[in-house]
Amino acid sequence: MLHRNQLLGIIKPFAAGLCLLVTGQLALAESPATATSLDNDIQSLKEDVIALNRDLFILEEELLYPSNTQVAVFVSLDVGKFFSLDSVQLKVDDKVVTNYLYTDREVEALHRGGIQRIYMGNLKAGEHELVAIYTGKGPNGRDYRRGATHVLNKTLGAKYVELKIVDNPGNEQPDFSIREWE
């Protein structure tokens, strides 16, 4: 399995060679026709570097989070009157795996229907307890801290979990749920 430092060890010499190649071609450029050809070559090299970067990112994701042990946790909102989100803390098997403090722009994006991945990790097969602790402003502007718990039965294959916050007009309180995606 390649680690981040090994990937960088591969990429850095490639990037250095690319810079030398471009510099050498610039020194050889003498006429406008050669300069146009050089610009096309540089553009082609930029596109190749971007494609290589994308491929390396995908490879890194696959190496760090193999699909048979992968777990991803997302947050979504359908609230307005009864809760204003400030932060989410996620625990897996009594270990804090992430604390996320939201900006106003991020909360606004969630209100518009966005969904945010707050955690991606590896879990072995079996039962695992997920605990999400939400903090923010509740009804009447009061400080609000609430948790939700879910027992996740991890099997082989990727598992996707949603932390969902919705308004409950019946009791004028927010509801917090955790559900697995099929």
C-alpha positions as CSV (number, residue, x, y, z in Angstrom):
1,M,0.0,0.0,0.0
2,L,1.5,3.4,-1.0
3,H,1.5,6.1,1.6
4,R,1.1,9.8,1.0
5,N,4.9,10.3,1.3
6,Q,5.6,7.6,-1.3
7,L,3.1,9.2,-3.6
8,L,4.8,12.6,-3.2
9,G,8.1,10.9,-3.8
10,I,6.7,9.8,-7.2
11,I,5.1,13.2,-8.0
12,K,7.9,15.6,-7.1
13,P,10.5,14.2,-9.6
14,F,7.8,14.2,-12.3
15,A,6.9,17.9,-11.5
16,A,10.6,18.9,-11.4
17,G,11.2,17.2,-14.8
18,L,8.1,18.9,-16.2
19,C,9.5,22.3,-15.1
20,L,12.9,21.6,-16.7
21,L,11.2,20.5,-19.9
22,V,9.1,23.6,-20.1
23,T,12.1,25.8,-19.2
24,G,14.2,24.1,-21.9
25,Q,11.5,24.6,-24.5
26,L,11.2,28.3,-23.6
27,A,14.9,28.8,-24.2
28,L,14.6,27.2,-27.6
29,A,11.7,29.3,-28.7
30,E,13.0,31.8,-31.3
31,S,10.1,32.5,-33.7
32,P,6.4,33.3,-33.3
33,A,5.5,30.0,-34.9
34,T,7.7,28.2,-32.4
35,A,6.2,30.2,-29.6
36,T,2.7,29.2,-30.6
37,S,3.7,25.6,-30.8
38,L,5.4,25.9,-27.4
39,D,2.1,27.4,-25.9
40,N,0.2,24.4,-27.3
41,D,2.7,22.0,-25.8
42,I,2.6,23.8,-22.4
43,Q,-1.2,23.7,-22.4
44,S,-1.1,20.0,-23.3
45,L,1.3,19.4,-20.4
46,K,-1.0,21.3,-18.0
47,E,-3.9,19.1,-19.0
48,D,-1.8,16.0,-18.4
49,V,-0.7,17.2,-15.0
50,I,-4.4,18.0,-14.0
51,A,-5.4,14.5,-15.2
52,L,-2.5,12.9,-13.3
53,N,-3.5,14.9,-10.1
54,R,-7.1,13.7,-10.4
55,D,-6.0,10.0,-10.9
56,L,-3.6,10.3,-7.9
57,F,-6.4,11.7,-5.7
58,I,-8.7,8.8,-6.7
59,L,-5.9,6.3,-6.0
60,E,-5.2,7.9,-2.6
61,E,-8.9,7.6,-1.7
62,E,-9.0,4.0,-2.8
63,L,-5.8,3.2,-0.8
64,L,-6.8,5.0,2.4
65,Y,-10.5,4.0,2.3
66,P,-11.0,0.6,0.6
67,S,-14.6,0.0,-0.3
68,N,-15.0,-3.1,1.8
69,T,-14.3,-1.2,5.0
70,Q,-15.3,2.3,4.0
71,V,-17.9,4.3,6.1
72,A,-18.9,7.9,5.1
73,V,-21.1,10.1,7.3
74,F,-23.1,13.0,5.9
75,V,-25.1,15.9,7.5
76,S,-28.3,17.3,6.0
77,L,-30.8,19.9,7.3
78,D,-34.5,20.5,6.8
79,V,-34.9,23.1,9.6
80,G,-35.8,26.7,9.8
81,K,-37.7,27.8,12.9
82,F,-36.7,25.4,15.6
83,F,-32.9,24.9,15.3
84,S,-29.9,26.8,14.0
85,L,-26.8,24.5,13.7
86,D,-23.5,25.5,15.2
87,S,-21.5,22.3,15.4
88,V,-21.6,18.5,15.1
89,Q,-19.4,16.0,17.0
90,L,-19.3,12.4,15.8
91,K,-18.2,9.5,17.9
92,V,-17.7,5.9,16.7
93,D,-17.5,3.3,19.4
94,D,-16.9,6.0,22.1
95,K,-14.0,7.6,20.2
96,V,-14.4,11.1,18.8
97,V,-13.7,10.9,15.1
98,T,-14.7,14.5,14.1
99,N,-15.8,17.8,15.5
100,Y,-17.1,20.2,12.9
101,L,-17.9,23.9,13.5
102,Y,-20.1,25.4,10.9
103,T,-19.8,28.8,9.3
104,D,-22.9,30.8,8.3
105,R,-22.2,30.1,4.6
106,E,-22.1,26.3,5.2
107,V,-25.3,26.3,7.2
108,E,-26.9,28.4,4.4
109,A,-25.8,25.8,1.8
110,L,-27.3,23.0,3.9
111,H,-30.6,24.9,4.2
112,R,-30.6,25.1,0.3
113,G,-30.6,21.3,0.2
114,G,-26.8,20.7,0.3
115,I,-25.4,17.7,2.1
116,Q,-21.9,17.6,3.7
117,R,-19.6,14.7,4.3
118,I,-18.1,15.2,7.7
119,Y,-16.4,11.9,8.1
120,M,-14.9,9.2,6.0
121,G,-13.1,6.3,7.6
122,N,-12.6,2.5,7.9
123,L,-14.6,0.1,10.1
124,K,-14.2,-3.6,10.3
125,A,-17.3,-5.8,9.9
126,G,-19.6,-6.0,12.9
127,E,-21.7,-3.7,15.1
128,H,-20.5,-0.2,15.8
129,E,-22.2,2.6,17.8
130,L,-22.5,6.0,16.2
131,V,-23.2,9.0,18.4
132,A,-23.8,12.4,16.9
133,I,-24.0,15.5,19.3
134,Y,-25.5,18.6,17.8
135,T,-25.1,22.1,19.3
136,G,-26.8,25.3,18.2
137,K,-29.7,27.6,19.0
138,G,-33.0,26.0,19.7
139,P,-36.5,27.4,20.0
140,N,-36.7,30.9,21.4
141,G,-32.9,31.4,20.8
142,R,-31.9,29.1,23.7
143,D,-28.6,27.2,23.6
144,Y,-29.3,23.7,22.5
145,R,-27.3,20.5,22.7
146,R,-28.8,17.2,21.7
147,G,-27.5,13.7,20.7
148,A,-28.6,10.9,18.5
149,T,-27.4,7.3,18.6
150,H,-27.4,4.6,16.0
151,V,-26.1,1.0,16.0
152,L,-24.4,0.4,12.6
153,N,-24.1,-3.2,11.4
154,K,-21.1,-2.9,9.1
155,T,-20.9,-5.6,6.5
156,L,-18.5,-5.9,3.5
157,G,-18.8,-3.0,1.2
158,A,-19.1,0.7,1.6
159,K,-21.6,2.1,4.1
160,Y,-23.2,5.6,3.9
161,V,-24.9,7.2,6.9
162,E,-26.9,10.4,7.1
163,L,-27.2,12.6,10.1
164,K,-30.5,14.4,9.5
165,I,-32.0,17.4,11.3
166,V,-35.6,18.3,10.6
167,D,-38.2,20.6,12.1
168,N,-41.0,18.9,14.0
169,P,-43.9,21.4,13.9
170,G,-46.0,19.1,16.1
171,N,-43.9,19.7,19.2
172,E,-42.1,22.8,18.0
173,Q,-38.7,21.1,18.4
174,P,-36.0,19.8,16.0
175,D,-35.8,16.1,15.4
176,F,-32.3,14.4,15.0
177,S,-32.1,11.1,13.3
178,I,-29.4,8.9,11.9
179,R,-30.2,6.6,8.9
180,E,-28.2,4.4,6.6
181,W,-28.5,4.8,2.9
182,E,-29.3,1.8,0.8
